[in-house]
Amino acid sequence: MKRRFLLSAASALALGTGLSLGQETETLKVFVFAGQSNMVGMRSESGELPDSMGKPNPKALFWTGEGWDSLAPGVSQEKGFGPEISFAHAWTERTGETIGIIKHSVGGTSLATQWLPEVKYSLFQKLEAKVEAAKDSRPIEIVGMLWMQGERDSREPEMAAAYEENLKHLVETARKEFGAPEMVFVAGRVNPPEGKYVARETVRAAQKNLELKGYRWIDCDDLSLGPDHLHYDTAGIVEMGRRFAEAAK
């Protein structure tokens, strides 16, 4: 019975993604997306996206937690989309290769507490569980991690002071736990408004100055923002994804 179920699931996957059953045994290059609300993205309809991005990408697969599905708005985030959409379009259009996306992001979360790998039930541990489940489903290789986070740590000087060391630890731990020692890690440099984000320059400096092989950062200062001047609008999210793709190559 179990074997018949697995065969049926594999058949459904192949039909849904346009891949043959034989291709499922091939190693899939995978990018991990993580962070807080600006990585979560837009909770709005895909009609705001360019037409080419509002439909499933035949060259990009998304890990849903139960299996792989074609990447599209509403798949990577219920009733919305994040920078993974434009990232995947930019990457697959340039390379022609099929890629996978694993994403775990939660708004309002800090690196100093919720994302710290050693914290029991941390967001990193939940992300790691997703990666392990995806590995059990088919052969994959984690080739890159995209990180959009830091606004929450910018509100607390103590958290901000520890940000550079915490970020380095996150990168090193992710590479170890994902079995990806050469994994590229790209951080988006945050740009929250002044005021309650009193330590933002400390976090921004940490993201810019971290020296670690394979670490890169992208400038988000000129990306367009929504009315709260904290969260990027559709155009900002789309451009962010494109910059992540450019930096990750």
N, C-alpha and C positions, 0 to 999 in steps of 0.2 A: 504493500500500500504506500509506504513512504517513498519508494523508488518511483512509482507512477506519479505521485504528487510532484516530485522534483523534476521529472521530465516535462510535466505539464507546465510548471512554472517557467522552466527554461524556454519552452516553446513560446509562451506568452511574451517573455522578455524579448526574444528574437524578433517576433512580429511587431512588438511595440517600438523597437528602436531601429529596425531595419538592418540588424546584424544577424548573421547566420549563427547557428548553434556552435559551429566550429570556432568562431571568433571569440566566444565567451571564455575559451581556455587561454586566449592570448593575454599577456600582461597589459593592464590598462594603466596609463599614466594618470595620476590623480593629484588634484590640488585641494588643499584644505583651507576653508574660509572660517575665520573666527573673530570674535570681538564683541562690541556692544551695539548700540542702536544704529549707528551709521553703517555698520556691517549688516544688520538686519535689513535695512533699506526702507523702501516705500510700502506702506500698507494701503495701496490704491490699485486701480485697475490697470492692466497692461496696455490699455489704449494710449496711455501717456508715453509709451516707449516708441522708438522708431519702428516702422512696420516690420522690418526684418527681425526684430528682437521680440516681437509680440507673439511669436509662434514657436513650437518646439524646435530645438536645434538638433538636427540629425547626427551631428558629430560630438554631442556632449551628453553625458549621462549623469544623473544626480542620484545620490544615495538617499533614499527616503526613510531608511531605518528598517525597511522590510525587503527592499530590493532596489534595483537600478531602474530609473525611469528617464525618459528623454527630458533634458533640461528645458524648462519654460517657466514664464511667470505663473504663479499659482502652484507650481510644483516645488520649487526651492523655498518658497514662502507662501503660506496660505493667503490668498487675495493680495498678493504683492510681489515684489522683486527686490533684489539687492544687486551689488556690483558684480556678482557671479555671472549675470546674464550677459552684460557687455564684455566682461572678461573672456567668457567662453567664445563669443562671436569673434572677438579680435584674435584670440589664439587659434581657433580652428580655421578661420579664413586665411591666416598667415601660414600656418603649418600644414593644413589639410589632414591632420591627425585627429583621431577620436580621443577625447579626454573624459575623465570622471571628476565630479565635484562632491566633496563632503563638507557640510556646513553646520556650524553650531555657534550661535550668537544670541546674546541676551542683553537687552537694553539696561542701562544704568548700573553696569557691573564694573568692579575694579580688578586690576591686576594684582594689587596688594592683598586682596582677600579672596574673592570668589574664583579668580582664575589661577591662583597659586597651586601648582601641581600637588603639593603635599597635603593640602587641606582636604579633609575627608569629604567626599561627595562634591568636590570642586567641579567647576565647569570644565576644567581641563580633563578631569577624570571622565566626565560624561562625553567629551569629545573623543577621548581615547577609546571609550567603549564603542562609539560609532565607527571609528577607524578599524577596530578589531572585527566588528561584525561585517564590515565591508570586505575585509580581507578574507573572511570565511566564505564569502559568496562567490569569489572568483580571484584569480591572480591580479594583484594591483601593485603599483609602485608609487609611493608618495614622493612627488618630485618638487613640490612647492607648498608653502603655507603663506596665506595672505592675512594680515592682521590689521584691523581697524578698531582701535581701542585706546583709551587714555583720558577721555573727558572726565570720567568719574574720579580718577586719581588726581586730576588737576584741581580738584576742589579741596584737597587736604595736603598741606605742605609736607607732612610726614610720609604720606603715600607717595607723593611726587619725588621726594628725596630718594626713595628706594626704587624708583621706577626703572632706572637704567640697569641696576643689578637684577631686579625681578624680570625684566625683559630678556636679559642675557640668559638667565636661568630657564625661562620659558622656552627659548629657542633651543638650548642644549638638551632640555628634557624631551621636547617634542621630537627632535632628531633621534634621540635614543629610543624612546618608547614606540615611535612609528617605524623603527628599523630603517631610517633614512638619513644616514650621516652626512650626505651631500645635499640634503634638501635646501633649496633656496627659501629664504624667509624675507618677505617684504612687508614693511609696516607703513601705514598711512599716517603722516604726521598730523596730529589733531590741531584744530584751530577753534576752540570754543570761545565764546565772547568773554570779554573781561567782566569783572564783577565778582560773582561767586566762584568763578574758576581762578582763584587767586594764585595758584601755583602752575598755571598753564605753561609758562616759559620754561620751567624746570622739566616738565614732561616733554615738551617739544625739543629741548636741547638733548635730552636722553635719547629720543627717537632718532635724532639727526646724528648724534656723535657716537653711538654704540659701535664699537669696533669688533667685528666678528666675521670670520670668513663666511661668505654666502649671504650676509645680511645686507639688505638694501632698504631704502625708504622712498616714498613718493611725497611730493609737495601737494597739499590739498588747499592751500591758502586761497587760490583763485577759483575754486569750484563754487558754483552757485548754490546759495542756501535758501531754505524756506523762511517763513515769517518769523520763526523763533531765533534765527541767526545761529542756530546750533546744529540743526539737522539739514543735510543736503537735500535739494529738490531732485526731481527726476533727471534733469540735465547734469546735475552734479554727481549723482550716483552713476550715471552712464559713463561720464568722463573718468570717474574714479576707477571703474572696472577696466577701462582701456589703459589707464596708466599702470595699474597693477600688472596687466598683461605685458606691457612694454618692459617693465622693470624685472619681471620674472623670467624673461627669455635668456 
